[in-house]
């Protein structure tokens, strides 16, 4: 039972609550163990994921029809025959899939893909990928209001529940990797089977399924973030990120093995990000086969995962604990700043030399988040590029250790300042401060967009700031990279302003510090707004919950900042107090709607 815990912690509140579910999940897993060809048995589900992620507007029935057609194409490709190259066949399948869509004018028009169909294959795929929207207004997961109804569906047709979950999750999260969707669909199906035995089905469905939703939302953000790195920045940045992540997880593994795996994982991410679900599933399976065959030299923490069947072991390994840190001497790191042959090594094989530095630094600083390690790496690259041109380079780069410490210290101080403000102001006032700050930086965003962005930033502070220093630092940096990544994708889709663009594009490592330092956008001229456009209160706000009231207040504040970007904080606080007083006053009258009209705000 213990070996399944790395999977089930993703889904459930506690091990004790889920003993029945764990037994069911183990039974389901054992069925997969006896399978000789996981890909073949699940090809229809894999095809459904690919179709729903590319063709997000199709109905469930339409997706199933196209998926069946795709399975037929796979058979023609002989993707499941041992003498064929799986990667080559999966590539052919993707090409045939896009061709199939383009030949079906109705589907192409429905998705607005007609322009993509007029260009060649490689460019065509990139064009299709641009139309994927992970913020589309689709239901979060398969939901039926009446739990009795879904339990009856499960009893009559178990496949339908799983397939509908795959459909809803895939179209809602088009960058979520196929193997993760397959894993979570099995967890979802098993959960349904277990909780349909409970008396209080409504509570089970509303509360106990939330961890599944939460995990899917969070891992989807991470997958999309990795895709963004691979697309926006060069392959060296993507490889460096993978190398840091791997080294933190497996600090005892030697450099050559880490470097090899980093390349393999980077290539796998690229495949998954391109929407080739078949190759993504195959690739993760092959990577896990290799990893599990090298357990003794990679990490002791993945042994329980390797005992699991597909698709669980890959998801388990991703979420496994970092291996114990080895007792490392300082000498290997000091050779990057104290050895007189540094420039010769850097000039001879710059990529290999810099990767080895990144490896040695990462395994000695596993407490640091990836962006912080990336900043140190960038500083070192720039330092060598400058110093190795000088007559006495050693004198120049010998200050490297001090520079690395300064980068980490400054990054930590930024986070501490952020968390000190959060503690001082409290959640609501801290959100107001963030609204003022980021409306000035990006006034071109709508008030609603700014409120949603700040909600995420505030949630990160609420989660991370109570933690101990090192954990607080890593948590905030990790959260910020995902939140700012979302803002940068918004900018990519519809440019916000030049300042935001520079923060997003100039450097992955320094994205957060650049946003921290971004000043008021001086080029923005707010269109004149009437009172009703600045604040639009209705009678139902008097019955609103606290969260809804805060949202309206923050929209009001955002619109005020756009009108008066150079007003003082005290002036904004005074206007917020007037807002609160007005709402309180009108909501105490019998005709609150008339009160709002008389105050000329609706």
Buried (B, 14 or more C-beta within 10 A) or exposed (E): EEBBBBBBBBBBEEBEEBEEBBBBBBEBBEEBEEEEEBBEEBBBBBBBBBBBBBBBBBEBEBBBEBBBBBBEBBEEBEBBEEEEEBBEBBBBBBBBBBBBBBEBEEBBEEBEBEEBBEEEEEEBBEBBBEBBBBEEEBEEBBBBEEBEEBBEBBEEEEEBBBBBBBBBBBBBBBBBBBBBBBBBBBBBBBBBBBBBEBEEBEEBBEEBBEBBBEBBBEBBBBBBBBBBBBBBBEEEBBBBBBBBBBBBBBBBBEBEBBBEBBBBBBBBBBBBBBBBBBBBBBBBBBBBEEBBEBBEEBBBBBEBBBBBBBBBBBBBBBBBEBBEBEEEEEEBBBBBBBBEEBBEBBEEEBEEBBBBBBBBBBBBBBBBBBBBBBBBBBBBBEBBEEBBEEEEBBEBBBEBBEBBEEBBEEBBEBBBEBBEBBEEBEEEBBBBBBBBBBBBBBBBBEBEBBBBBBBBBBBBBEEBBEBEEEEBBBBBBBBBBBBBBBBBBBBBEEEBBEBBBEBBBEBBBBBBBBBBEBEBBEEBEEEEEEEEEBBBBEBEBBEBEEEEBBBBBBBBBBBBBBBEBEBEEEEBBEBBEEBEEBBEEBBEEEEBBEBBEEBEBB
